[in-house]
Amino acid sequence: MQPKTVSLIGVPMDLGGNRRGVDMGPSAFRIAGVENELRNLGHEFVDRGNIPVGDPRSDGAVDPKARYLATIAEACGNLSDMVREAMDEGHFPLVIGGDHSIAVGTVAGVADHYHAKDERIGVIWFDAHADMNTPDSTESGNVHGMPLAAITGQGPRALTQLGDVVPLVDSSRVAMIGIRSVDRMEALNVHDSDVACFTMREIDEQGIRAVMEQAIAHVTRGTVGFHLSFDVDGTDPSVCPGVGTPVAGGVSYREAHTVMEMAAASQKLLSLEMVEINPILDAQNQTAIAAKEFVLSALGKTIL
């Protein structure tokens, strides 16, 4: 991989889910020592600090179908601006969350950067969950279950209208990997979209290499490249225990590295985010350390 200038952007957001603690994810990730190891790979490194996250009490009455939406949308707007600024400067954005609601801001920034060049992006969504709920389908009202729907143009205008283009990414340019926990109504949203969905069954039957080959081919067809949104709960809880919504039977440690290594080898990886690192639920920063190791693989680290 050619040397890059990696811009780390932290998003201490924990309003999208039920369990607190993922707001400390960016700090845990920094403590894991990512800067020195990226520099050892030959990359330059810039830490742009954290996006401010507002006080949710300013939202007034909380909508039970989209909790803390206004505060989340404001933070995502600020994140979008910083991601686009980094890319306009020629940097590679590495966004660290925070819950998965932040992905709307990350993707908006990347999509806007390339929209200005009349180019489109794809998205690989690595996650145990589909995150394709809307306020009409949600069972919880948690916005971290809605970002992929918003990115593909479904859901509240505060999120779907965040960028210069709607939808931010066409659903036919999205591939989900590792899915194994989907709400009943949410499954209908997935079926009604053109998203390529590779559940754990496909991984079990075909192997992670074949799945990644198909996913990369899908999201790079007619695009300049892809954003990789990596929720650490896509791995098995034995790999990343510090997550708010663990689901048994996930991707192994080596399979997760294969995802990242193949993303790097494709030379089509435009940006990367790691989300749902929850130090409160972790053991000796194991999850942040694993996330750092996955990032290194995505940015060119190999065994030999």
N, C-alpha and C positions, 0 to 999 in steps of 0.2 A: 504494500500500500504506500502511495506517495505521502510524504509528510504533510500534515495539516496543522492549521491553528485551531485547536479545539476550544470553544467557548462554553464553559460550564455555567448553566443558569439554574439556580435552585428555586423551587416553588413550594414553600412550606404551607401547603393547603391540606386541611383535614376536615373540610366541611362537606365533602361529597359523600361520605359514608357514615355509618353508625358509630364506628369505634375511633376514638381519638388516638393520636400518636404519630400518624404519618407526616405530620407537619415537621417532625424532627428527622425525617428521612434524608434531606439534603445534608444536614450536619453529620449524620452517621456515615454517609457516603464519602464526604470529604475526609473524615477521620480515618477511613479505610485506606487512604494514601494514594488516591487516584492520580494526583498531579505528578508525583515523582515517577510513577510507572509509565504514564503517558509520555513524559519527557524522555524516559529511557528507550521508548519505541521510536524516538526521533521527532515527535510532534511538539509543536509549541502549545502553550496552555495559558488560557486567560480565564480567570474566575470573575464573572460579572456580578456575583453576589446573588441575593435572593429577590424575587418579585414580592412586593408588599401585598399582603392579604388583609382585607378590611375586616372590621368588626361586624359579624353577622347580625348583631342587634340593630344595625342601621337598615336592615331589610324591612323592618316593621313586621307585620303579620307574616309568618312563615307559611308558604304554600305547601300543604302536605303532599302534593304531587310533584314538587320540585323544590326541595328544601334548600334554602340559602342560595337560590338561583342568582339573585342580583349581585351578591358578593362574589360568587364564583365567576360570573360573567365578567365582572370588572377586573378580577385578577387575570383571567384568560386574555382579556383585551390588552392588558399591560404585558403579559407574556408574549403575545403575538408581536407586539411592537419590538420587544427586545430580540426575539428570534429573527425577525426580518432584518433588524439592524445588524445583527451578527453576520447573517448571510450576505447582506449587501457589502459587508467589509471583507467577504471572502472566507469567513470562518465556518467551521463545522459546529452546529449547535448540539450540545449534549445537555439535555434538560433532565433534572432530577426532582422527582416529587417525593412527597405529596401524593394525593389520591388521583385516580385516573381521569377525573373530570378535567384536569389540566391539559389533557391531550388536545382539546378543542383549540386552546390557545397556541400550542406548539404547531399543530397542523395548519392553523390559519396563517401563522407567520411564514412557514415554509411555502404554502400554496400561494400566498400573495407575492413572495419573492419571485417565484417562477411564473406566476400569472403576468407579472410586469414584462416578462420576456416572451409572452405568448406560449408558454409551456405548461404542461400539466404533470402532476405527481401521482404516484400510487402510494398505498399504505399497507404494510404488514402489521397485523394486530395480534401480538402474542399474549395470550390471556387464558385463564380458566373460564372466564365469563365472556359472553357475547357483547355486553355493553351496548345493546341496541334497543333498550327500553326508551319510551317517551313518557311524558306525563300521563298520557292516556292508557299506557299499558303497564306502568310500573306497579309493583306490589309494595315497594318500600318508600318511594319518593326520594331515594338517594340519587343524586345527580351523577355520582361516579358509575352508575349503571346506564348512563345515557350518552356518553361522548361519541361513540362510533355512529350512533343514529344521527347525532347533531352534525358530525363531520360529513355525513352523506346526505344531509339536507332535511332530516326529520327531527321534529321536536320544537322546543321553545325558540322563538325568534332571537332572544338574547344570546343564544349560542349559534344557531344556524346562520345568522346574519353577521357573524363576527369578522369575516374577511371580505375581500374585494370581489370574490366570486362565490356563487351559491349554485350547487353545493360546493363545499371546499374541495371535496374529492368525489368523483363519480363512484357509485357503489361497484361498478364493474371493474374498478381499478383497486379493489380492496381484497385482501386475503386474511382470514382469521386462522390462527394456528394454536392448538392446544385446548380448544373449547371442550368443557365437560360439565358446565353448570349453567343452564339456561332456563329462565322463567317461562311458564306456559304461553303467555301472551307474547312475550318477547320472541319466542321461536317463530311465531307468525311473521313478525317484522323481518326476521332473517330470511325466511322462505320467500317473502314478497320482494326481497332485494336481489341484486345481482352479485352480492358478495360471495367470494369463494370461501367456503367454510371447511377447514380441515380439523375435525374433532380428534379427540384422543383415539377414537376407533380407527380413523385413517392412519394415524401415526403408528398404532399397534399393527395394523395390517400391512402397511407399505414401508414403514421405516421413516425416520425423520429426514434422511437425505432426499428420498423421492418426494416427500411432501414439500420440502423447501425448494426443490427444483421446480415443482409445479407452481408454488406460490410466487416465486421470483419471476417466472415467465408470465404469470397472470398480471402482476402489478407493474411490470415494465413494458407491457404491450401498449405502445402509443404514448408512453410517458418518458420524462427525462430521467426518472429514477424513482426511488421510494423512501418514505419515512418509515422507520421501525419503532413502533410503540410497544415497549416490553414491560408488561406487568409481571412482577416477580412471582405472583401467585400462579402464573402459568406453569411454573416448576412444581415438582412434588413438595409438600410441606417438609419432608426430610431434608430437602436442599435449601429451602428458604422458609424457615419457621416464622419469621417476623413479619407476618401479613395479617390483615384484618379479616379476610374472608378466605381461609385456607380450604382447599378442596383436594381430597385424597386422589391418588392415581394420576399425578401430573408428570410432566417431562422430567427426565433424569438430569443430573448435573452435566453429563457428557452430551446428552441430546441438546441441552440449552447452549452449550459451547458450539455444537455443530450448527445450530441456527445462526449464531453470531459469525462463525467462521465463514459460512457460506454467504452471508450478507456481505461480509468484507470482500470475499473473492469475486462477487458479482461486479464489483466496482460501480454499483448503481445506488449505494447507500448514501442518501443525501443528508440525513439527520437521524438522531437517536434520542429516545427518552426512556428512563427507567422510573417506574412508579410503584407505589404501595409498599415502600420499605417502612416498617413500623418497629422502631427500636424498643418500644415498651414491651412488645410481644416477642422480642428476639432473645437469642442466647449468645452473649459475647460478640455481638455485632456480626454474627454469622451471615445474616441476610445481606447487609451492606457490603461485606467482603465478597460474597458471591456475585452481587450485582457489579462490583468493580471488576471482578475477573471476567465477567461476561462482556463488559464494555471494552476491556482490553482486547478480547478476541474480535469484537466487531471493528476495532480500529487497528487490526493488523497483527496482533500477537499470534504466533503459531508455536507448535510444539518443537519444530526444528527450523 
